[in-house]
């Protein structure tokens, strides 16, 4: 479990409470009886108990730290489709103030593993807490939303659509009023366009408004160069530099770097082309020798990888 201290001895071994619980509940017949006794009626109604299967309750967080739920079962729904339900049964012999949140984390981990197995829809994970402690009744809520200072606001947030900022549908005129976010939003909206010329006026206006720091501007232009699909990033940056004099030095430096990279890329391409032409010339020379020694043209083409058109050059 994420917090083993409440469930283990000082040496880290499971308590007798845990061991006997797991010995019983990892038996499928016993687990079926448990679920039919303790699950709410409306949840039992969608469970096909004949498909009950014990699953591994071991999960690994993004930090690679493992944590463990006690008992995890999967079963199909009575709908007869590909829907799944997981029942996660957790045993506690001592109260835990954050147990509801822990159960939620285990449930999310079970959902993620279900997706990782190739399923397209999330399974319904039913967390069940089985409590056997000295303190009675169990003193904490098992509703995870109650762990927030404002449960009502939390419920509203987590039971409806999350906030969505879809820049692809925000009009450019509206984006222009987004202050320090405007330049980034505008560029990211149009980054996949081959021609950004009609974006120039708006971008210049935003840069002249001095909403960006120098470092933000450099990051923005580097983003344009690295992720953009514009046909001539260098020309775009040079034009920007001429029209935004307060950032001319930084922009011209980027433009010169792009020019130098373009030159270097052209030289490298020329070298590669020269090497390729050299290899072709060598193959033609070998083919010429083969033909002079009486080998037929088909054999020569097969051995050298040349085409009939290539061999035609030799005969000329």
Residue frames relative to the residue before (quaternion, step in Angstrom):
aa qw qx qy qz dx dy dz
X 1.0000 0.0000 0.0000 0.0000 0.00 0.00 0.00
X 0.6414 -0.5204 0.3799 0.4165 3.56 -1.20 0.33
X 0.7778 0.1708 -0.1031 0.5960 3.60 1.07 -0.69
X 0.1158 -0.8508 0.5103 0.0486 3.55 0.11 1.27
X 0.5138 0.6742 -0.4226 0.3208 3.63 1.15 -0.45
X 0.6896 0.4811 -0.2871 0.4589 3.56 0.99 -0.78
X 0.7609 0.3872 -0.1813 0.4881 3.55 1.21 -0.42
X 0.7455 0.3658 -0.1925 0.5228 3.59 1.24 -0.15
X 0.5594 -0.5728 0.4716 0.3697 3.51 -1.32 0.26
X 0.7258 -0.4227 0.2965 0.4546 3.58 -1.29 0.08
X 0.6845 0.4800 -0.2881 0.4669 3.58 1.12 -0.59
X 0.5682 -0.6315 0.3731 0.3730 3.57 1.28 0.04
X 0.5202 0.6260 -0.4336 0.3867 3.62 1.20 0.15
X 0.5914 -0.5851 0.4044 0.3798 3.60 -1.07 0.62
X 0.5025 -0.6375 0.4892 0.3190 3.57 -1.14 0.64
X 0.6442 -0.5067 0.3890 0.4206 3.61 -1.23 0.34
X 0.5882 0.5747 -0.3668 0.4349 3.60 1.11 -0.67
X 0.6807 0.4934 -0.2845 0.4607 3.57 0.91 -0.95
X 0.6704 0.5336 -0.3085 0.4130 3.54 0.86 -1.00
X 0.6999 0.4509 -0.2900 0.4719 3.59 0.78 -0.95
X 0.6048 0.5543 -0.3533 0.4496 3.58 1.07 -0.71
X 0.6962 0.4710 -0.2798 0.4639 3.59 0.82 -0.98
X 0.6185 0.5512 -0.3527 0.4350 3.59 1.01 -0.75
X 0.6871 0.4590 -0.2777 0.4900 3.56 1.03 -0.74
X 0.7737 0.4222 -0.2117 0.4223 3.57 0.67 -1.16
X 0.6117 0.5140 -0.3809 0.4654 3.62 1.17 -0.12
X 0.5454 0.5441 -0.4090 0.4890 3.57 1.31 0.16
X 0.4650 -0.7459 0.3964 0.2650 3.57 -0.48 1.21
X 0.6361 0.5216 -0.3478 0.4498 3.61 0.97 -0.71
X 0.6550 0.4998 -0.3064 0.4767 3.56 0.99 -0.85
X 0.6421 0.5245 -0.3210 0.4578 3.58 1.00 -0.84
X 0.6272 0.5301 -0.3374 0.4602 3.57 1.04 -0.78
X 0.6470 0.5065 -0.3185 0.4727 3.58 0.95 -0.86
X 0.6282 0.5444 -0.3328 0.4454 3.58 0.97 -0.86
X 0.6974 0.4787 -0.2811 0.4532 3.57 0.81 -1.00
X 0.6859 0.4785 -0.2963 0.4613 3.58 0.94 -0.82
X 0.6400 0.5051 -0.3198 0.4828 3.57 1.25 -0.36
X 0.8435 0.2859 -0.0747 0.4485 3.54 0.83 -1.03
X 0.5902 0.5542 -0.4030 0.4268 3.64 1.10 -0.26
X 0.5685 -0.5833 0.4485 0.3680 3.60 -1.09 0.65
X 0.6338 -0.5839 0.3601 0.3573 3.57 -1.05 0.81
X 0.6764 0.5050 -0.3106 0.4371 3.60 0.90 -0.89
X 0.6518 0.4821 -0.3214 0.4894 3.60 1.15 -0.51
X 0.6117 0.5402 -0.3521 0.4583 3.58 1.02 -0.70
X 0.6255 0.5855 -0.3345 0.3924 3.55 1.04 -0.78
X 0.7347 0.3878 -0.2396 0.5024 3.61 1.09 -0.53
X 0.5848 0.5896 -0.3673 0.4191 3.62 1.26 0.09
X 0.2182 -0.7306 0.6321 0.1384 3.55 -0.94 0.94
X 0.2234 -0.8379 0.4840 0.1173 3.58 0.09 1.29
X 0.5655 0.5999 -0.3947 0.4055 3.62 1.18 -0.29
X 0.6924 0.4536 -0.2732 0.4902 3.60 1.25 -0.32
X 0.3089 0.7921 -0.4817 0.2125 3.58 1.28 0.22
X 0.0616 0.7995 -0.5925 0.0770 3.58 -0.86 1.02
X 0.4200 -0.7026 0.5200 0.2440 3.58 -0.90 0.98
X 0.1450 -0.7914 0.5910 0.0574 3.57 -0.93 0.96
X 0.5768 -0.5387 0.4627 0.4036 3.57 -1.27 0.24
X 0.2592 -0.7764 0.5567 0.1418 3.56 -0.94 0.90
X 0.4886 0.6586 -0.4299 0.3776 3.58 1.24 0.37
X 0.0187 -0.8001 0.5988 -0.0307 3.55 -0.80 1.04
X 0.2244 -0.7526 0.6007 0.1499 3.55 -1.25 0.43
X 0.3696 -0.7313 0.5325 0.2123 3.56 -0.81 1.03
X 0.6908 -0.4540 0.3470 0.4430 3.58 -1.30 0.13
X 0.6454 0.5115 -0.3181 0.4697 3.59 1.14 -0.57
X 0.4668 -0.6949 0.4079 0.3645 3.58 1.39 0.02
X 0.4804 0.6325 -0.4654 0.3906 3.59 1.18 0.39
X 0.3350 -0.7687 0.5035 0.2084 3.59 -0.62 1.05
X 0.0303 0.7607 -0.6478 -0.0290 3.54 -1.22 0.46
X 0.2953 -0.8033 0.5123 0.0712 3.53 -1.13 0.70
X 0.2378 -0.7042 0.6431 0.1843 3.52 -1.10 0.75
X 0.6205 -0.5874 0.3692 0.3655 3.58 -1.16 0.49
X 0.8020 -0.0880 0.1221 0.5781 3.57 0.56 -1.18
X 0.0046 -0.7968 0.6034 -0.0317 3.57 -0.88 0.96
X 0.0500 -0.7888 0.6126 -0.0085 3.56 -0.79 1.06
X 0.1721 -0.7400 0.6340 0.1443 3.53 -1.26 0.51
X 0.0587 0.7750 -0.6286 0.0282 3.55 -1.21 0.54
X 0.5038 -0.6372 0.4878 0.3197 3.54 -1.23 0.43
X 0.5071 -0.6307 0.4870 0.3285 3.54 -1.26 0.35
X 0.5903 -0.5834 0.4283 0.3574 3.55 -1.26 0.35
X 0.4938 0.6774 -0.4234 0.3436 3.59 1.28 -0.12
X 0.4241 -0.7347 0.4432 0.2897 3.58 1.22 -0.37
X 0.5816 0.5567 -0.3954 0.4422 3.60 1.23 0.14
X 0.7183 -0.4357 0.3189 0.4388 3.59 -1.20 -0.49
X 0.3959 0.7384 -0.4683 0.2806 3.59 1.24 0.29
X 0.1612 -0.7860 0.5932 0.0661 3.53 -1.12 0.79
X 0.1498 -0.7323 0.6537 0.1182 3.50 -1.34 0.46
X 0.1353 -0.7532 0.6355 0.1031 3.56 -1.09 0.71
X 0.1580 -0.7551 0.6289 0.0968 3.54 -1.06 0.80
X 0.1112 -0.8054 0.5821 -0.0038 3.53 -0.58 1.25
X 0.0756 -0.8244 0.5609 -0.0107 3.56 -0.38 1.27
X 0.0771 -0.8148 0.5744 -0.0171 3.55 -0.65 1.17
X 0.2341 -0.7795 0.5713 0.1063 3.54 -0.88 1.01
X 0.0017 -0.7884 0.6147 -0.0218 3.57 -0.96 0.92
X 0.1750 -0.7781 0.5947 0.1013 3.55 -0.92 0.95
X 0.7314 0.2414 -0.2044 0.6042 3.57 1.35 0.03
X 0.5402 -0.6270 0.4389 0.3497 3.62 -1.02 0.67
X 0.0982 -0.7692 0.6295 0.0494 3.56 -1.16 0.68
X 0.4493 -0.7246 0.4584 0.2510 3.56 -0.55 1.20
X 0.7740 0.3330 -0.1673 0.5119 3.60 1.04 -0.78
X 0.2552 0.8047 -0.5039 0.1827 3.58 1.16 0.49
X 0.6276 0.5443 -0.3502 0.4327 3.59 0.96 -0.78
X 0.6665 0.4864 -0.3031 0.4767 3.57 0.98 -0.82
X 0.6226 0.5315 -0.3421 0.4615 3.59 1.04 -0.73
X 0.6447 0.5151 -0.3203 0.4653 3.57 0.95 -0.81
X 0.6264 0.5279 -0.3317 0.4678 3.55 1.06 -0.76
X 0.6469 0.5190 -0.3213 0.4571 3.59 0.95 -0.87
X 0.6458 0.5028 -0.3237 0.4747 3.59 0.94 -0.83
X 0.6466 0.5295 -0.3174 0.4480 3.57 0.99 -0.85
X 0.6483 0.5095 -0.3103 0.4731 3.59 0.96 -0.88
X 0.6444 0.5197 -0.3239 0.4580 3.59 0.98 -0.85
X 0.6439 0.5114 -0.3206 0.4702 3.60 1.00 -0.79
X 0.6305 0.5260 -0.3272 0.4677 3.58 1.04 -0.76
X 0.6596 0.5164 -0.3105 0.4492 3.57 0.92 -0.92
X 0.6594 0.4999 -0.3187 0.4624 3.58 0.92 -0.84
X 0.6027 0.5522 -0.3475 0.4595 3.58 1.11 -0.67
X 0.6569 0.4889 -0.3025 0.4878 3.58 0.97 -0.82
X 0.6440 0.5381 -0.3178 0.4413 3.57 0.97 -0.88
X 0.6439 0.5229 -0.3158 0.4607 3.58 1.18 -0.54
X 0.6578 -0.5524 0.2937 0.4194 3.58 1.29 0.07
X 0.4969 0.6505 -0.4409 0.3682 3.59 1.23 0.01
X 0.4345 -0.7285 0.4810 0.2217 3.57 -1.12 0.71
X 0.7565 0.3144 -0.1723 0.5470 3.58 1.17 -0.55
X 0.5319 -0.6201 0.4737 0.3290 3.54 -1.17 0.61
X 0.3947 -0.6833 0.5471 0.2793 3.58 -1.08 0.60
X 0.4598 -0.6158 0.5430 0.3385 3.55 -1.20 0.43
X 0.1119 -0.7971 0.5922 0.0383 3.58 -0.59 1.14
X 0.1617 -0.7973 0.5788 0.0561 3.56 -0.65 1.16
X 0.1492 -0.7980 0.5767 0.0912 3.62 -0.40 1.14
X 0.0692 -0.7898 0.6095 0.0024 3.55 -0.94 0.96
X 0.1939 -0.7759 0.5913 0.1037 3.58 -0.83 0.97
X 0.1244 -0.7733 0.6205 0.0386 3.58 -0.80 1.10
X 0.0694 -0.8491 0.5225 -0.0346 3.55 -0.25 1.33
X 0.0227 -0.8168 0.5756 -0.0309 3.59 -0.89 0.98
X 0.3401 0.8019 -0.4460 0.2059 3.59 1.16 0.47
X 0.6618 -0.4969 0.3911 0.4027 3.55 -1.37 0.14
X 0.6807 0.4762 -0.2869 0.4771 3.56 1.00 -0.83
X 0.0375 0.8131 -0.5766 0.0708 3.57 -0.77 1.01
X 0.5420 -0.2576 -0.7987 0.0447 1.51 -1.83 1.70
X 0.7163 -0.3903 0.3116 0.4874 3.58 -1.28 -0.01
X 0.3625 -0.8245 0.3990 0.1720 3.61 -0.50 1.18
X 0.7405 0.4157 -0.2321 0.4743 3.61 1.16 -0.34
X 0.5659 -0.5879 0.4588 0.3516 3.53 -1.22 0.52
X 0.2910 -0.7329 0.5827 0.1965 3.58 -1.15 0.64
X 0.5097 0.5861 -0.4338 0.4567 3.57 1.27 0.39
X 0.3801 -0.7822 0.4382 0.2273 3.56 -0.27 1.25
X 0.5836 0.5921 -0.3751 0.4101 3.60 1.10 -0.54
X 0.6076 0.5733 -0.3517 0.4224 3.58 1.16 -0.52
X 0.5638 0.5938 -0.3927 0.4187 3.59 1.26 -0.10
X 0.5924 0.5518 -0.3674 0.4578 3.58 1.27 -0.14
X 0.5847 -0.5641 0.4484 0.3726 3.55 -1.24 0.45
X 0.7765 0.1757 -0.0876 0.5987 3.56 1.12 -0.73
X 0.2026 -0.8325 0.5043 0.1079 3.62 0.22 1.24
X 0.6357 0.5420 -0.3386 0.4329 3.60 1.01 -0.75
X 0.6639 0.4815 -0.3040 0.4847 3.57 0.97 -0.85
X 0.6345 0.5280 -0.3256 0.4610 3.58 1.02 -0.80
X 0.6452 0.5192 -0.3214 0.4591 3.58 0.96 -0.82
X 0.6441 0.5146 -0.3218 0.4655 3.56 0.97 -0.83
X 0.6623 0.5134 -0.3048 0.4526 3.59 0.96 -0.86
X 0.7986 0.3573 -0.1653 0.4552 3.57 0.74 -1.06
X 0.6790 0.4543 -0.3112 0.4855 3.59 1.22 0.07
X 0.7037 0.3716 -0.2666 0.5437 3.59 1.27 0.15
X 0.7175 -0.4066 0.3154 0.4694 3.58 -1.29 0.00
X 0.4468 -0.6632 0.5268 0.2881 3.54 -1.04 0.78
X 0.6273 -0.5288 0.3954 0.4130 3.61 -1.16 0.47
X 0.1085 -0.7943 0.5973 0.0211 3.56 -0.94 0.96
X 0.0947 -0.7592 0.6418 0.0517 3.56 -0.89 0.98
X 0.0244 -0.8159 0.5760 -0.0449 3.58 -0.06 1.32
X 0.2281 -0.8231 0.5047 0.1256 3.58 0.01 1.29
X 0.5717 0.6248 -0.3845 0.3672 3.59 1.15 -0.46
X 0.7586 0.3531 -0.2041 0.5082 3.59 1.16 -0.44
X 0.5163 0.6172 -0.4374 0.4014 3.61 1.22 0.09
X 0.4404 -0.6989 0.4849 0.2872 3.64 -0.69 0.98
X 0.5937 -0.5958 0.4098 0.3530 3.58 -1.07 0.77
X 0.6257 0.5502 -0.3435 0.4334 3.58 0.99 -0.80
X 0.6555 0.4920 -0.3092 0.4824 3.57 1.05 -0.74
X 0.6270 0.5410 -0.3333 0.4506 3.59 1.00 -0.81
X 0.6080 0.5860 -0.3549 0.4013 3.58 1.02 -0.75
X 0.6989 0.4514 -0.2722 0.4834 3.60 1.17 -0.40
X 0.5048 0.6883 -0.3990 0.3351 3.59 1.26 0.17
X 0.4727 -0.7240 0.4117 0.2878 3.59 1.21 0.53
X 0.8586 -0.0917 0.0533 0.5016 3.60 -0.83 -0.95
X 0.6409 0.5041 -0.3313 0.4748 3.62 1.24 -0.17
X 0.4943 0.7218 -0.4076 0.2617 3.58 1.23 -0.44
X 0.6906 0.4911 -0.3050 0.4347 3.62 0.73 -1.02
X 0.6615 0.4991 -0.3074 0.4678 3.57 0.91 -0.91
X 0.6745 0.5001 -0.3020 0.4514 3.58 0.84 -0.95
X 0.6597 0.5171 -0.3070 0.4507 3.57 0.91 -0.91
X 0.6923 0.4710 -0.2868 0.4654 3.57 0.87 -0.94
X 0.6740 0.4838 -0.3159 0.4602 3.59 0.91 -0.79
X 0.5953 0.5574 -0.3693 0.4456 3.59 1.11 -0.52
X 0.8063 0.2991 -0.1220 0.4955 3.58 0.95 -0.91
X 0.3394 0.8049 -0.4533 0.1773 3.60 1.27 0.05
X 0.7094 0.4724 -0.2723 0.4466 3.61 1.08 -0.62
X 0.4999 0.6494 -0.4371 0.3706 3.60 1.24 0.10
X 0.4808 -0.6775 0.4801 0.2818 3.56 -1.03 0.80
X 0.7765 0.2362 -0.1173 0.5723 3.58 1.08 -0.73
X 0.1015 -0.8203 0.5626 0.0152 3.57 -0.52 1.21
X 0.3015 0.8018 -0.4815 0.1854 3.59 1.26 0.19
X 0.7176 0.4399 -0.2680 0.4687 3.60 0.90 -0.87
X 0.5770 0.5519 -0.3833 0.4643 3.56 1.30 0.09
X 0.4854 0.7222 -0.4003 0.2873 3.55 1.25 -0.48
X 0.6812 0.5073 -0.3133 0.4247 3.61 0.74 -1.00
X 0.6764 0.4894 -0.2951 0.4647 3.57 0.89 -0.91
X 0.6645 0.5034 -0.3104 0.4569 3.57 0.94 -0.85
X 0.6256 0.5300 -0.3317 0.4666 3.57 1.02 -0.79
X 0.6482 0.5250 -0.3208 0.4486 3.58 0.91 -0.90
X 0.6724 0.4995 -0.2962 0.4590 3.56 0.96 -0.85
X 0.6653 0.4917 -0.3066 0.4707 3.58 0.99 -0.80
X 0.6463 0.5134 -0.3203 0.4648 3.59 1.04 -0.70
X 0.6146 0.5661 -0.3417 0.4301 3.58 1.18 -0.53
X 0.3595 -0.7837 0.4486 0.2353 3.59 1.34 -0.08
X 0.3153 0.7472 -0.5262 0.2557 3.58 0.93 0.85
X 0.7168 0.4448 -0.2396 0.4805 3.60 1.20 -0.50
X 0.4286 -0.6351 0.5656 0.3049 3.53 -1.24 0.50
X 0.6735 -0.4911 0.3586 0.4203 3.57 -1.25 0.30
X 0.6699 0.5000 -0.2993 0.4600 3.57 0.97 -0.85
X 0.6246 0.5282 -0.3377 0.4657 3.57 1.06 -0.71
X 0.6314 0.5305 -0.3326 0.4575 3.57 1.02 -0.79
X 0.6561 0.5054 -0.3125 0.4653 3.59 0.89 -0.92
X 0.6490 0.5125 -0.3159 0.4652 3.58 0.96 -0.85
X 0.6463 0.5337 -0.3131 0.4466 3.56 1.01 -0.84
X 0.6913 0.4625 -0.2810 0.4787 3.58 0.90 -0.92
X 0.6215 0.5243 -0.3465 0.4677 3.60 1.01 -0.70
X 0.6137 0.5362 -0.3346 0.4732 3.56 1.10 -0.71
X 0.6292 0.5369 -0.3259 0.4578 3.57 0.97 -0.88
X 0.6853 0.4933 -0.2786 0.4576 3.56 0.93 -0.96
X 0.7410 0.4475 -0.2372 0.4409 3.57 0.84 -0.99
X 0.8038 0.2939 -0.1379 0.4985 3.59 0.91 -0.88
X 0.5864 0.6236 -0.3641 0.3671 3.57 1.19 -0.42
X 0.3342 -0.7371 0.5576 0.1848 3.52 -1.29 0.46
X 0.3253 0.7590 -0.5024 0.2563 3.59 1.24 0.34
X 0.5279 -0.6824 0.4143 0.2899 3.56 -0.97 0.87
X 0.8059 0.1082 -0.0511 0.5799 3.63 1.10 -0.53
X 0.1436 -0.8293 0.5373 0.0542 3.55 0.23 1.29
X 0.6194 0.5641 -0.3499 0.4192 3.59 1.00 -0.77
X 0.6711 0.4917 -0.2982 0.4680 3.58 0.87 -0.94
X 0.6294 0.5368 -0.3288 0.4556 3.58 1.02 -0.79
X 0.6811 0.4827 -0.2895 0.4683 3.59 0.90 -0.91
X 0.6354 0.5246 -0.3320 0.4592 3.62 0.99 -0.77
X 0.6477 0.5071 -0.3170 0.4720 3.57 0.96 -0.84
X 0.6307 0.5322 -0.3179 0.4669 3.56 1.03 -0.81
X 0.6459 0.5320 -0.3142 0.4485 3.57 0.98 -0.88
X 0.6660 0.5059 -0.3050 0.4556 3.60 0.95 -0.86
X 0.7480 0.4229 -0.2192 0.4622 3.58 1.03 -0.75
X 0.7246 0.3086 -0.2162 0.5770 3.59 1.28 -0.18
X 0.1629 -0.8619 0.4704 0.0965 3.60 0.45 1.21
X 0.6368 0.5436 -0.3580 0.4133 3.62 0.99 -0.63
X 0.7456 0.3080 -0.2071 0.5535 3.61 1.24 -0.32
X 0.2883 0.8090 -0.4812 0.1754 3.57 1.27 0.28
X 0.6545 0.5333 -0.3348 0.4185 3.61 0.85 -0.88
X 0.6858 0.4790 -0.2979 0.4599 3.59 0.81 -0.98
X 0.6851 0.4940 -0.2891 0.4506 3.57 0.93 -0.91
X 0.6548 0.5018 -0.3217 0.4647 3.60 0.97 -0.77
X 0.5979 0.5528 -0.3615 0.4541 3.58 1.08 -0.66
X 0.6570 0.4939 -0.3076 0.4794 3.58 0.96 -0.86
X 0.6454 0.5275 -0.3218 0.4491 3.60 0.96 -0.87
X 0.6584 0.5023 -0.3085 0.4681 3.59 0.98 -0.84
X 0.6259 0.5224 -0.3387 0.4697 3.57 1.05 -0.72
X 0.6435 0.5133 -0.3204 0.4687 3.57 1.02 -0.78
X 0.6332 0.5285 -0.3269 0.4614 3.57 1.02 -0.83
X 0.6635 0.5052 -0.3067 0.4587 3.58 0.91 -0.92
X 0.6468 0.5099 -0.3232 0.4660 3.57 0.99 -0.82
X 0.6310 0.5395 -0.3280 0.4507 3.56 1.07 -0.78
X 0.6425 0.5137 -0.3164 0.4725 3.57 1.02 -0.85
X 0.6693 0.5048 -0.2973 0.4571 3.56 0.90 -0.98
X 0.6457 0.5182 -0.3189 0.4614 3.56 1.01 -0.80
X 0.6464 0.5202 -0.3146 0.4610 3.57 1.04 -0.81
X 0.6410 0.5192 -0.3214 0.4651 3.58 1.00 -0.85
X 0.6596 0.5093 -0.3059 0.4605 3.57 0.92 -0.94
X 0.6464 0.5122 -0.3225 0.4645 3.56 0.98 -0.82
X 0.6428 0.5226 -0.3206 0.4593 3.57 1.03 -0.78
X 0.6375 0.5233 -0.3239 0.4634 3.55 1.01 -0.83
X 0.6636 0.5051 -0.3039 0.4606 3.56 0.92 -0.93
X 0.6425 0.5173 -0.3202 0.4659 3.56 1.02 -0.83
X 0.6417 0.5274 -0.3177 0.4573 3.56 1.02 -0.83
X 0.6485 0.5109 -0.3152 0.4680 3.54 0.99 -0.83
X 0.6452 0.5229 -0.3177 0.4576 3.55 1.01 -0.87
X 0.6581 0.5038 -0.3074 0.4676 3.54 0.97 -0.89
X 0.6287 0.5381 -0.3267 0.4565 3.55 1.09 -0.75
X 0.6538 0.5018 -0.3143 0.4710 3.56 0.99 -0.81
X 0.6402 0.5219 -0.3248 0.4608 3.57 1.01 -0.78
X 0.6418 0.5283 -0.3186 0.4555 3.54 1.02 -0.85
X 0.6480 0.5148 -0.3138 0.4653 3.55 1.01 -0.82
X 0.6559 0.5034 -0.3191 0.4632 3.59 0.97 -0.80
X 0.6264 0.5313 -0.3337 0.4625 3.56 1.05 -0.73
X 0.6430 0.5240 -0.3201 0.4578 3.57 1.02 -0.80
X 0.6386 0.5119 -0.3168 0.4794 3.57 1.04 -0.82
X 0.6537 0.5148 -0.3120 0.4586 3.58 0.96 -0.87
X 0.6160 0.5505 -0.3407 0.4488 3.58 1.04 -0.81
X 0.6616 0.5027 -0.2986 0.4695 3.57 0.97 -0.90
X 0.6424 0.5282 -0.3266 0.4490 3.59 0.98 -0.85
X 0.6688 0.5008 -0.2985 0.4613 3.56 0.92 -0.91
X 0.6485 0.5235 -0.3129 0.4555 3.55 1.02 -0.83
X 0.7038 0.4346 -0.2570 0.4997 3.55 1.22 -0.56
X 0.6738 -0.5783 0.2680 0.3739 3.55 1.21 0.51
X 0.4550 0.6694 -0.4801 0.3381 3.64 1.17 0.12
X 0.4708 -0.6774 0.4781 0.3014 3.58 -1.00 0.79
X 0.6748 -0.5537 0.3260 0.3630 3.55 -1.21 0.62
X 0.6343 0.5374 -0.3423 0.4379 3.60 0.99 -0.78
X 0.6538 0.5034 -0.3118 0.4710 3.57 0.97 -0.85
X 0.6422 0.5256 -0.3228 0.4551 3.59 0.98 -0.84
X 0.6659 0.4980 -0.3126 0.4592 3.60 0.91 -0.88
X 0.6509 0.5216 -0.3165 0.4518 3.57 1.00 -0.82
X 0.7157 0.4628 -0.2554 0.4564 3.58 0.94 -0.89
X 0.7631 0.3711 -0.2016 0.4892 3.62 1.02 -0.68
X 0.4250 -0.7047 0.4688 0.3210 3.59 1.20 -0.43
X 0.4797 0.6670 -0.4356 0.3678 3.58 1.26 0.20
X 0.4284 -0.6830 0.5301 0.2627 3.56 -1.27 0.42
X 0.6808 -0.4581 0.3627 0.4417 3.55 -1.31 0.13
X 0.6218 0.5426 -0.3346 0.4550 3.58 1.10 -0.71
X 0.6222 0.5325 -0.3387 0.4633 3.59 1.08 -0.76
X 0.6836 0.4865 -0.2936 0.4580 3.57 0.92 -0.93
X 0.5669 0.5938 -0.3844 0.4223 3.57 1.17 -0.54
X 0.5996 0.5711 -0.3584 0.4312 3.61 1.13 -0.64
X 0.6392 0.5425 -0.3255 0.4372 3.57 1.06 -0.76
X 0.6753 0.5110 -0.2991 0.4397 3.55 0.94 -0.93
X 0.6478 0.4891 -0.3257 0.4848 3.57 1.23 -0.40
